[in-house]
């Protein structure tokens, strides 16, 4: 049965303004005493901020019984466990987590400090790949959601489960919002922290990380905070939110000069142009076998320049259009193949999640990227400390 819940807010933190003032003091202090005092103040304010945010962060443990024993005995039971970050969004114990680690699991628990409580899976949003849990009982505090839709250039702090710690913080910057509404951040040592909350320095949630790439783990993408209330309400009252699936990867290109496409014979009285000039589009880079795109006849190298008569401007925009399409919907795609124009009808499929993909750094390549990111962060910290030491020597 659906429950009506109410978003709660925390009292504003005093650490935010202190942090900004102290950051300026660290770099513009005119004496050794001022530098030392500023660094001490920065440490205290940063610790206060992380502690406050950690009250809304939990570690979610999901276990699944394997159908065989790794030890060869039929009486032994073997379980696989996954750990991920959960963001508390309601005082009634509602928690948003990445969907992959909790789907198909036999048992889900939430860890907060010394508490371990059971949780149930309420519903899954396949469009954002977030899942909604309800914990049996918690003493945590819901996050405060930011009320603006942009944060480009501002310093942010990411807090999530990493390396066995529930509230592992990372500093970075907000890069802005993509054309599909997803927020982009630059956080040097994010690692593979799917589900991590990204906050501004006032302690308000900006977004929840849902996308990470192995090649660029320091550039995470997140679902904006202003969409979270609507997502939670939908999952509570309507259950799973389905997502469309096509099975293609594409890359946008610009065409100069544009390609002129002659239209079919059109009556002059209609006022419509007899030709179309294509100046940009999406080149299909790969097609998933047996996918809707494969069944529709799309091939790698095809140029998609319009969908349902509307121009396609970006790969993320095309992916967003497919996601938001109801499974079974027919999309008319206008394409160029070897300079020949044609249209195909693609029947949108239903997106499913691979339960083996849990967003954790299993492969060595992901671990190497994570280690490199941490090394780079340490080098930057050492350089800053060296600069401060030089300034102290000059005083």
N, C-alpha and C positions, 0 to 999 in steps of 0.2 A: 504494500500500500504506500502510495506516495505521501511524503511528509513535507509540510510547508516549513521552511526554515528561513531564518533571517540573518543576513550578514551583519557581523559585529565589527566594531573598530577598536583599535588600541589607542591609548592616550599618546599624543605626539611625543617623540623622543627628544630629549635635549641634546643628544650626542651629535645630531646632524649639523647644527650651526657651529658647534664647537669644532667639529672635524674640519669644516671649511676654513674657519679662522686659523686653526692650528696648521693646516697645510700651507697656508700663505706665510705664516710665521716661520715655518721651517726653512723656507727658501729665501726669506728676506730679513732674517734676524741679523742684527748688527753686532752681536757679542756672543762669546762662548756660553755665557749663562743663559741668554735668550734661546740659543739653539738647543741646549740641554733641556731647558724648561719646555720648549715647544715639542720636542720629541717625546718627552714624558707625557705631556698633555695629549698628544696625538695617540699614543699607545692606550691611554686610559679611555679616550673617547671612542676609539676604534673597538676596543674590547667591550665597552658598554653597548655600542651599536650591534655588534655580532651577537652578544648575549640576548639582546632584545629580539633580534630576528630569529634566533635559535628556538624561541618559544613557539614559533609557528612551523618549525621544520621537524619532521619525524623520519625515522628509517623504517622502510617497509620490507619485511621479509616474506617471501612467497616460496613455498615448498611444493614439490610434486613427486609422487611416488613413481619410480621407474618400474616398467613391467618385467624387469629381470634383476637379478642380483649380480653385483660386480664381483662377489666373492665365491660364486659357484654353488652356494647352498640354497636350496629352494625355500628354506625357512627364514633366510635373511631378507630384510627389506632395505632397499637402497632409495634414498631421496636425493633430489637435486634442489638446491636452494639458490634464489636470486635475491639480491639486495638492491634497493633503489630509493630515491628520495620521494617523500610525500609532503605536500603543501596543505596545511590545514586551512580550509576555507569557510568553516562554519563552527559555531560553538557546540553544535550537536554531534561533532565527531566526523563531519564530512571531510574527506581528504582526496585531493587530486594527485594521481601518480601516472607515470608512463604506462601504457596499456600492455605492452609486450611482456614485461616481467611478471604480471599478475594474471594474465589470461591462462585458462586451463590448469590452474594450480589447485591442489587439494586443500591447502591451508594457508591463510594469510594472517600475519601478525604485524602489529605496529609497535615500534620501540621508541620510547621517549625517556631519556635519563635512565632511571632504574625500573621503569614500568614496561611491561610487555602485555598487550591486550590483543584479543582477536579482532579481526575485521572481515567484513563481507563485501563482495564485489556487487555494486549496484547496477552499473551500466558502463558502456564503452562508447566514446566518441571516435569513430573511425576516421573522421576528417582531420582531427588534430592528433590522433593517437594518444589521447588522454583517457584514463579510466577514473571513475568515481567510486571511492570506498566509504563505508561507514564503520568507524571503530566503535567497539563496545562501550568504552568509556575512556576519556582522556582529560588531562588537566592543562592541555596546551591552549594557546590563544590564537584565534583566527588572524590571518594576515589582513593588513589594510591595503585595499586596492587603490592604485593611483587613478585619478579621474581624468587625466589627459591622455592623448593618443600619440604623443611624440616625445622624444627625449634626446634627439641627435646631439652628439658632442658632450653630453654630460657624463660625469664619473658615476659608475655603478658598482655594486658589490653583489657577487653571486654567492649564495649559500646553499649547500646541499651535502648529501652523503657522499663521502669519498675517502678511500684509504682506511675504511673502518671507522671513520669519525662522522657523526651525524651532522655537525655544523662546520664543514670545512669551507672557509671563506676565500674568495678570489676577487681582486680588484680589476676593473676594466672600464670600457667606455661604451656608450650607446652609439651605434652607427646610423640608426634610423629605421624606417619602415619600408619594406619591399612593396611592390605594386599589388601583391596578393594579401596585404594586410599583416604579414608576419614581421615581427621585430628582429633586427639584426644587431649583434653585439660583437665587440672585440675584447675578449678576455683571455690573456696569454696562457694561463695554465688551467683551462677548463677541464682537460682530460676527456672523459666520457661520462660526464655527470648529467645524463638525461633526467628530467624532472626537477633540476635545480631551479630555485627561485632567484630571479634577478631583481634587485631592489635599488631605489635611489637612496641618497644619503639622508633622507628624512625617514627612512624605514618603510616606505610604501612599495608594494610589489609592482614592478613594471611588466613582468612576464614570466612564463614558465617554459624552460628550455625543452623543446620537443624534437629538434633536428641538430645532428652533429655529423660531420663528415670525417672520414679517416684522414684524408689529405689535409684538411684545415680544421682540426679540433678546436682551435682558438677562436673560431668565428661561428659561434652557435646561433641558432634561430629560435625564437620563442613565441608562444601564443600570447598576444597582448593582454594585460590585466583587465582592460575595459571590456573584453569579451568573456571573461571567466564567469561572471554572474549568469549570463545567458546560457552558457554551456552547462553549468551546474543545474539550473532550473529545467533545462530540456531533459537532461539525463534522469533527473528525479521524477519528472512527471510523464515522460514519453519513452523512457528506456533508451536502448542503443540508438545512436545516430549513425546511419549508414553513409558510406562514401562511394562515389563513383570511381571506376577503375578502367583505364584504357590499355595500359601496357606499353607505353612508348617513353623514350627519353629524347629530348630535343634541345637544340641550341639556336638562339635567335641570331639572325644575321641581317645586315643592311645591304641593300642592292643599289649600286650607283654605276651607271644610270639605271633607272627603274625598268622593269620588264613590262612591255605592253601586251595585254591580253585582250584579244578581240572577242566581244560578246556575240551571242547568237543574234539573229536578225530581230531588231526591236522596232516597233512602229514609231515613227517620228513624233506622233502625237503624245506618246507616253512621257516625253521629256527626259528619259533616262539616257545616260551616255552609252555610246556604242563600244567603248573600250575601257579597260581598267589598267592603271599603272601600278605595278607591285614594286614597292621600295623596301619592304622588309618582310620577314616571315620566320617560320620555325623549320629548321632542317632536322629531320628525324635521324638521330644518331644510332638508335637501336630499338628493336621491337621484341617484346617478350614472346617466346613461342606459345602458341595456343591461347593467346590473349585476345581480347576484343579487337585490338588494332591489327593483330595478325589475321584474324578471321575476316576483317574488313578489307584486307589486301594492302595495307600500308607497308612500305618497304623502307629500309635505311637509305637515306639520300633523298627521300621525298621532301619537297618544300611545302609546308602548310601555310597558306597565307590568309585564310578566312575560315571561320566556323559559324555555321548558321547565318552566313551573310555578313558577319562582323569581322573586322580586321583583327588579326592576332599580333599583339605587340611584344610579348615576352614569353619565355618558357615557363616562368612561375605563374604568369597569368593564364596560360593554357592549362597547366596542371591544376590551378584553382578552379577553373571552369569545369573540368572533368570531375573533380572531387565533389563539387556542389551539385552535380547532375544526379538525378534519381536513377538508380540502376534500372536498366531497361529503356532509358531515353535514347532516341536516335539523334546523333549529331551529324550534320552535313559538313564535311570537310572539303574545302576547295584546295587542290594541290597542284603542284607542277612536278612532273616526272620526265626528265630528259627533254625539257622545253615544251612538253605537251601538257596542256591544262585538262584537268578532269575533276570530277566530284565523286566522293565516296560517302557511304552511310555507315557510321560506326555506332554500334549498339553498346552503350555504356554498361560495363559489368559491375559487380559488387566487390568492393575492396575487402580483403581479408588480411590478417596479420600472421606472419610466420612465427610460431611459438618458439622456434629455435633461436630467433633473433631477439636478444634481450637487451641490446644497447650497452652491454658490458664489454670491456676491452679484452676479448678472448684471444684474438690473433696477435701474433708477435708484432705485426706492423703497427697496430693501434697502441700497443705498449711502448714501442719505440718512439712514436709521436708524443705520447704522454711524457716519457722520460726527457725527450728533447725540450718540450715546453717548460718543464720544471727547471732544467739546466739553464735555459735562457732567462727565466725569471730570477734564478740565483745570481747569474752573472750581472743582471741589471741592478739587483740589490747591492752587490759588492761594489759596483761602480759608483752608486749613489753614496754609499758609506765612505768610499775613498775620497769623493769630492768633499764631503762634510769634514773629513779629517784634514784635508788640505786647507779648507777655510779656517779651521780651528788653529792650525799651525801658523797661519798668516796673521792671526789676531795678536 
